[in-house]
């Protein structure tokens, strides 16, 4: 197996989730960015070794076809929106996704700033979310997040592609979603109702026994078991985020898996229900507003990527002349806040 990116890096106290689209005609610049990323990470991380800076880059299905020739990861496809009778998991734009993690916020901020500067007009920032560790690793709903993550060799087996796709062994499929919470509605519920919705005790962080766990609890619906009894797991690195000014409070879900169908089964059970209609109680107060599927290739693929497809021109699309009207003024764009 080739060396993976920092998919299995330890949980940190700060994160930044950066989603970009590649502008048509700028595929060559985006392709050249892939091997340059390692140097950008080193330029920020090396002078500050105690900050534990890590970066994972994911590439969407559409972007893979635009930027890279040759074989594709076996299970890479566009994120499939999921629409149940009451809840929807939308698919939203994104060609490149960067998951930045560090002990404190400033290395993530600085690396994101350098990434955007390196890409320049080749890419547009469509979302940038700063995550933070909250109290004793709790989410904004008050529950410890990530307790059930696999560890050690089990984590690698769950998150990293193996010999079934040897050209991409060491890579990982990353599904990301941004959820917004209605905290007023949530905190108005009795603690017992909140625990039933999650499937865990809030204070003790202990899972409710199966014989007393609600079938529509989050834990019950995201526990995936094969017909032979094998439990299928993913590695989560969720983070709380929020904006006091906008009144937005949520959880950014980032799930790594060796096979994206495991994560997709979890989401289908949450949004459609199992059986249909028996949907995740958390969705009564949590709304998914973004959704994307990316492949984080092994580090060697980024260091020496396959050539551009023949259909991708090396010529860059010229920028509008100074003073000429642009297609968008970008007022209030997320890029302005990096």
N, C-alpha and C positions, 0 to 999 in steps of 0.2 A: 504494500500500500504506500502510495506517495504521501509526503508530508501534507497534512491538512492545513488550512488556515486556522486562525485562533478560535475555532468553533467551540472547543471545550475549555476555553479559558475560564478561570474561576469567576464567580459572580463578583461584581464590583459595586461601588456606591453611586457611580454616575454612568450615564449612557447618553448617546445621541443617535437617533435613528434618522438617516438621511436618504430620501428618495429623489432620484433624478430621472429625467427623460433626455434622450439624445436627440438633438435637433436633426432633421433630415439634411443630408449633405455634409454632416460633420462626423460621419462614422470613422474616418481615418484618425481624427484627433482623439476620439473616444477609445479607439483601439490602441493608440500610442500611450494613453493614460494607464492602461492596465499594468504594464511592467514598471511604470513610474511610481505606482502607489507605494510599493515597499520602501522606496527612498523617502517619500513624504512621511510615512509612519516613523521611520528611523530619525528623521530630522526633528520630530517632536519628542519621541520617546527617549532617545539616547541621552540628552542633557537632564532628563528627569526620570531616572530609573525607578524611583519610589512611587511613581504615579500609576504604574501597572497598566500602561496604555495598550489596548488591543484593537485590531480592526479586522472585520470580515467584509468582503465584497461579494455581493450576489448579482447575478446577471439573469434577466428575464428571458423567457422563451423567444419573444420577438427580437429582443436585442441580440441574443445569441446568433440568430440567423443573419442579422445585419452586420455584426462585428467579427464573426469567427467562421472560418470555413472548416470543412471536414466533419468528423463525427459529432453527434450531439449526446448529451447525457440521456440515458435511456428513458427516464420518466419526466423529463422537463416539458412542461406545457403551460399555457397561460392559466392564471388563476381563474377558477370556475366559480362564478357567483352562485350563491345558494339561496334560493327563495322558498321559504316555507309559507304556511298559511298566515303566520303572524309576524315572522321575523325574517330579515334578509341580511346576508353577508355579501356586501357589494365587491365587485372587482374595480380597482381604480388604477390610473396610469402609473407606470414606473418601469424604467429600463435597467437602471443600476440602483442597487441598494447597499448602503454602507451602515454596518452596525459597529459603532464606536463605543468602547468601554474604558473606563479609567477610575482611579480612586477618587479624583476630584473633577469638577466640571471643566476646568480650563484646558486640559489637554484635548478633550473631545472637541471643544469649541475651536481650538487652534488648528487641529487636524482638519476639521470640516471646512474651515476657512481656506486652508491651503488646497484642499481638494477642489473646491469651487473655483479658486483662482487658477489652478492648473488646467482645469477643463475649459475655463473661459466661456466663449460663446458656443462651444460644442454641446453644452448641456444646460438644462433648466432645472432648478430646484422646485419640486412640486410639494414637498413636505419635509419639515425638519422638526423633530420632537425631542426635547431634552428630558430624559428620565432621571429620577433620583431614588435612592434607597430611602424608605420611609419607616421610621422607628425600627422595630426588630424584624426587618424584611417583610413588613406587611404591605398589602396594597391599600388603596384609599377606601376600600370596603371594610377594612379592619382585619383581614385574614392574612396569615403568613402565606406567601406565594413561593412555590417552587419546592416545597417540602418533599414531594413525591418524585423529584427528578432522579433518574438513575445516576450512578456514580461509577468512577473508575472504568474498568473494561466494559461494564454494561452500558455506560454512557456512550463510549465509542461505538459499540455494536449498534446502538439505537440511532445514533446521529450520523455516522459516516458510511458512505457507500463502500461496499466490499468487492469481492472478486466477481460478483455477478455482473458488474459493469467495469471491467479492468481498466479501460482507458480513463475512467474518472474515479477510480478507487481513491478514497481519502476526501472526496468532495461531500457536500451535504446540501439537502434541499431545505430551503428556508421559507416558511410561510409567516407573513406578518399581517397584523391587523391593529388598527387603532380603535379602541372602545371608549366611548364617553359614558359616564355614569350620572344618573340622577341621584345625587347624594341625599337630597331632601327626602325623596320617596324611600330610599334605602334606610336611612336612619330613623324614619318614622315606623319601621317594622320592628316588632319585638325581637330581641336577640335570638329567641328560639326559632323564629321564622327565618332569620338570616342564616342561622346555622343549618337549617333544613335545606335552604336554597343552595348552599355551598356543599354540604355533606361533610363538614368538619366542625369541631367545637372551636369557637372563636378564641377563648382565653387559653385553653390548654394546647391548641393546635393538634388535636387528635382526631383522626378520621372516625366518623360515626360508623358503628358496625353495620354490615350489610343487611342484617335482618331488621334494622331500624332506620336505614338510610332511604330517603325518598327516591323513587325511580326517576324523578325529574330534577334531581340535584345535579349540580355541575360535576361533582366527582363521579357520580354514577354514569352520566352520559359520556364523559370523556375517558372512561376506562374501557379500552378496546381489547377484546379477547377473541382469539381465533377459535375455530371449531374444536381444535385439539386441546384447548385450555391455555394456550400460550398467550400471555398478556403482551400487547404491543405498546411500546412506550416511545416518547420523544423527549428531547432535551429543551426545556423552556428557559428563556431568560427574559421574563416579563419585567416591566418597570412601570411604576406610577409616574404620572405627569400631571401638570395642571397650570392654569392661568387664572389668577385672581381677577384680573381686569376683565377677561372674557367670560368668567364664570364657568370655565370648562375644566372638568376633572375626569381623569380616566386611567386606563391601563393600556400600555402598548404591549401587545402579544408578539413574541418572537419565538417560533418553534422550529428546531432543527431536527431533521429526520433523514435516515438512509433511504426511505421511500416515502414520497409525499402522500401516498394514498392513506397512510396511517393518520396523518393530521387531517386529511380530507374526510375520513370516516368520522373522526371526532366532531368536526364542524357540522357535518350532515346530521349527526345525532343531536347536536345542540340546536340547530336552526330548523330542521324538519321534524325532529323528534323520533324516539324509538319506544314504542311504535309511533308512526306519524301522528303529530299533534301533541305528543308528550315531550314538549320542548324544555330547554334549560331555563330554570326559574330565574337565573341571573339576567337573562335577556329581558325580563320585565323592567329592569332598571339600567341595563347596559346596552348601548347601541353601537354596532360596528359601523364605522364610517369610512374605512379604507380596507383594502385587501390586495395582497400580492403574493406571488410565488416566484422565487428566485433560486438559482443554483450557485452555490459557493464552491468554485472549482478548487482542486488542490493548488497549493502555493506555486508549484512548478508551472502550471498552466498560465497563471498570471505573469510569472516571470518571463516566460517565453511562449506567448499565445500563438495559436495557429494564425496563418495569414488572413487578411481581410478576404471576404468573398469576392469573386470576380465582379459581381454586380455593384460593389461599393466603390465609388469613384474616390480617387485620392485628392481630387480638388475640393477645396473648402468652399462652402457657400459664402459669398461676400456679405459683410455686414452692411446695413443701410448707410449711405453717405451721411456725414454729419449734417444735421439740420433737416434730413429727409424724414417723413413720417414713418414711424415704426408700426408694426402690427399690434404691439401691445406696449403700453407704458410701464407695465409691471408695478404699478403703484400698490403698495401694501403687500408685495410678494414676499414669500418666506425667505427668499435669498437675502433680502434687505436686513433680516434680523440675525444673520449669521455673524 
